[in-house]
Amino acid sequence: MTQELLTSIEGAAGKLSLNRPNALHSLTLDMCHAMSSALTAWASDDAVKAVILDHAEGRGFCAGGDINLLRESALNDGGVSGRKFFHDEYQLNHQMFTYEKPIVAFMDGITMGGGAGMSVHGSHRVLSERTTFAMPETGIGLFPDIGGTWFLSCCPGQVGMYLGLTGYRMKAADTLYAGLGDFYVESHRNEELIAALAEAGPADQGAASAIIKSFSSDPGPAPLAEHRETIDRCFAGDSVEAILAALEAEGTEWADKHLRMLATKSPTSLKLTFRQLRLGPNIESIADIMEMEYRMANRSYLGHDMFEGIRAVVIDKDGAPKWEPDTLAAVSDADIDEYFEPVLGEPDFKAAQLS
């Protein structure tokens, strides 16, 4: 059986390589546990000065969490293992966010959903010409989790709301513009950069930045910047309905394209994501953010749309989900309130390692 996560120490760096090439390195529960264990061990190892996160053979960095597991869990064990996946994945995200040593994540390929959680929470996010970054959860009946409440709220203007609702796929220049990446390094230089980090053993975040910057270059203009004024104008509304009305009032090809796109998303997910991202700037602690998202994920397991979205996009691949409810008007504020209620067995996001 292929080892799903390769761990090694190279010079003064601990190295984690995602290794599920046939699944675009999507995360499994075992991978989350192995990563957490390695990070815990290296945190107290003075010989390890930094952590490098990349993928092994094949394309993609990490296409997300193992959403097949979520559906199988709902069908076979009442959602126990699916909730466990959310529980432990979110704890790993928190562990990475609070890690004291540099974590250099090479987002060299598809970086979506759970893959964003494996990279955005690192201290140094390295992009390449092969990067495609997106949070496409509203299209599968979920919401931008794994800390999306935090990192999308940190994007300039209304860019985070735009990304969260639409699932827009960004290349490297856009990802830098949105503040979700730090450096652009052409992929053919990755191994040389990894070797430099391993040899130097950066003593702090600044030292790591200096090394990476010496390999970086300019990815060119960001397409997002061209539409920034429109994004800020249209996505500043006080409801999803207001955002749609603003797009309709634009009367442009760009706005019409996004109206058609948003019409394919789960109405519940759109309203849930809107509430989440409006709350985000007012939540100071990453632990509180992850706790809130666990509540949201737990409630999503009791609903319809997440499993219908997974069916339509991943299982049957017919691209025709039947959302319930199927209109925004049918999703009430009280319906969305339920996603933020406390649940039993919430994770302790102050824990250093997964249990």
Residue pairs with C-beta under 8 A, 6 or more apart in sequence:
2 19
2 20
3 19
4 18
4 19
4 20
4 28
4 30
4 31
4 34
5 16
5 17
5 18
5 19
5 30
5 31
5 34
5 35
6 15
6 16
6 17
6 19
6 56
7 14
7 15
7 16
7 17
7 34
7 38
8 14
8 15
8 17
9 15
9 47
9 48
10 52
10 194
10 195
10 198
11 195
11 198
11 199
11 201
12 47
12 48
12 49
12 50
12 198
12 199
12 200
12 201
13 48
13 49
13 50
13 51
13 52
13 194
13 197
13 198
13 201
14 38
14 42
14 45
14 48
14 50
14 51
14 52
15 51
15 52
15 53
15 54
15 194
15 198
16 35
16 38
16 51
16 52
16 53
16 54
17 53
17 54
17 55
17 56
18 25
18 27
18 31
18 53
18 54
18 55
18 56
18 61
18 62
18 118
19 25
19 55
19 56
19 57
20 26
20 28
20 31
21 55
21 56
21 57
21 58
21 59
21 60
22 58
23 63
23 66
24 58
24 59
24 60
24 62
24 63
24 109
24 110
25 55
25 56
25 58
25 60
25 61
25 62
25 63
25 115
26 62
26 63
26 64
26 65
26 66
26 67
26 114
26 115
27 62
27 64
27 65
27 66
27 89
27 114
27 115
27 118
28 66
28 69
29 66
29 69
29 81
29 84
29 85
29 88
29 89
32 85
32 88
32 89
32 92
32 354
33 88
33 354
35 92
35 118
36 88
36 91
36 92
36 95
36 353
36 354
37 353
37 354
39 51
39 95
39 96
39 99
39 353
40 95
40 352
40 353
42 48
42 51
42 101
43 99
43 100
43 101
43 352
48 101
49 101
49 102
49 201
49 202
49 203
50 101
50 102
50 103
50 104
50 197
50 201
50 202
50 208
51 99
51 101
51 102
51 103
51 104
51 122
52 104
52 106
52 194
52 197
52 198
53 103
53 104
53 105
53 106
53 118
53 119
53 122
54 61
54 105
54 106
54 108
54 190
54 194
55 61
55 62
55 106
55 108
55 109
59 109
59 110
59 130
60 109
60 110
60 115
61 106
61 107
61 108
61 109
61 110
61 111
61 115
61 118
61 119
61 131
62 110
62 111
62 112
62 114
62 115
62 118
62 119
63 110
63 112
63 113
63 115
64 112
64 113
64 114
64 115
65 85
65 89
65 113
65 114
65 146
66 85
67 140
67 310
67 314
68 310
68 314
68 315
69 81
69 82
69 85
70 82
70 85
70 301
70 306
70 307
70 310
71 307
71 310
71 311
71 314
71 315
72 81
73 79
73 80
73 81
73 82
73 83
73 85
74 82
74 301
74 307
79 301
82 301
83 297
83 298
83 301
83 345
86 145
86 294
86 297
86 298
87 294
87 345
87 347
88 347
88 354
89 114
89 117
89 146
90 145
90 146
90 147
90 290
90 293
90 294
90 297
90 347
90 349
91 290
91 347
91 348
91 349
91 351
91 354
92 117
92 354
93 117
93 121
93 146
93 147
93 290
94 286
94 287
94 290
94 349
95 351
95 352
95 353
96 103
96 117
96 118
96 121
96 122
97 121
97 147
97 286
98 286
99 123
102 123
102 124
102 202
102 204
102 205
102 208
103 121
103 122
103 123
103 124
104 122
104 123
104 124
104 126
104 197
104 208
104 212
105 118
105 119
105 120
105 122
105 124
105 125
105 126
106 126
106 128
106 190
106 194
107 115
107 119
107 125
107 126
107 127
107 128
107 131
107 133
107 175
107 181
108 126
108 127
108 128
108 130
108 131
108 187
108 190
109 128
109 130
109 131
109 132
110 132
111 119
111 131
111 132
111 133
111 134
112 132
112 133
112 134
112 135
112 136
113 135
113 136
113 137
113 145
113 146
114 146
116 133
116 135
116 146
116 148
116 151
116 180
117 145
117 146
117 147
119 125
120 147
120 151
120 180
121 147
123 205
123 208
124 182
124 183
124 205
124 208
124 209
124 212
125 180
125 181
125 182
125 183
126 181
126 182
126 183
126 184
126 185
126 190
126 193
126 212
127 133
127 172
127 175
127 176
127 181
127 183
127 184
127 185
127 219
128 172
128 184
128 185
128 186
128 187
128 190
129 171
129 172
129 186
129 187
129 219
130 187
131 170
131 171
131 172
131 175
131 181
132 169
132 170
132 171
133 169
133 170
133 171
133 174
133 175
133 180
133 181
134 163
134 167
134 168
134 169
134 170
135 144
135 148
135 152
135 163
135 164
135 167
136 167
136 169
137 143
137 144
137 145
137 148
137 167
137 269
137 273
138 144
138 164
138 165
138 166
138 167
138 265
138 266
138 269
138 270
138 273
139 167
139 264
139 265
139 266
139 309
139 313
140 266
140 306
140 309
140 310
140 312
140 313
140 314
140 321
141 266
141 268
141 269
141 300
141 303
141 304
141 305
141 306
141 307
141 308
141 309
141 310
141 321
141 323
142 269
142 297
142 300
142 305
142 306
142 309
143 164
143 269
143 272
143 273
143 276
143 293
143 296
143 300
144 152
144 163
144 164
144 273
144 276
144 277
145 293
145 296
145 297
146 293
147 286
147 289
147 290
147 293
148 164
148 276
148 277
148 293
149 276
149 277
149 279
149 280
149 283
149 289
149 292
149 293
150 280
150 283
150 286
150 289
151 160
151 180
152 160
152 161
152 163
152 164
152 277
152 280
153 160
153 277
153 280
153 281
154 160
154 179
155 163
155 178
155 179
155 180
156 177
156 178
156 179
156 228
157 228
157 231
157 232
158 231
158 232
158 234
158 235
158 236
159 177
159 178
159 224
159 228
159 231
160 178
160 277
160 280
161 235
161 236
161 243
161 274
161 277
162 168
162 231
162 235
163 170
163 178
164 273
164 276
164 277
165 235
165 240
165 243
165 262
165 265
165 270
165 273
165 274
166 258
166 261
166 262
166 265
167 265
170 178
170 180
170 224
171 219
172 181
172 184
172 219
173 184
173 219
173 220
173 221
173 222
173 223
174 222
174 223
174 224
175 181
176 182
176 184
176 219
176 222
177 222
177 224
177 225
178 224
182 209
182 212
183 212
183 213
183 215
183 216
184 216
184 217
184 218
184 219
185 193
185 212
185 215
185 216
185 217
186 217
189 215
192 215
193 211
193 212
193 215
196 211
196 214
196 215
197 208
197 211
197 212
200 207
200 211
202 208
202 210
202 211
224 231
227 254
230 250
230 252
230 254
230 255
233 246
234 243
234 246
234 247
234 250
234 255
235 243
235 246
236 246
237 243
237 245
237 246
239 274
240 270
240 271
240 274
240 328
241 328
243 274
244 259
244 262
244 328
247 255
247 256
247 258
247 259
247 262
248 255
248 259
262 270
266 305
266 309
266 321
266 323
267 323
267 325
267 326
267 327
267 328
267 330
267 331
268 303
268 305
268 323
268 325
268 331
268 335
268 336
269 305
269 309
270 328
271 328
271 331
271 335
271 336
272 296
272 336
272 339
275 336
275 339
275 340
276 292
276 293
276 296
279 292
280 289
283 289
283 292
286 349
287 349
287 350
290 347
290 349
291 346
291 347
291 349
292 340
294 343
294 346
294 347
295 339
295 340
295 341
295 342
295 343
295 346
296 339
296 340
298 343
299 338
299 339
299 341
299 343
300 306
300 339
304 323
304 324
305 321
305 323
305 324
308 321
308 322
308 323
308 324
309 321
311 321
312 318
312 319
312 320
312 321
312 322
313 319
313 321
325 331
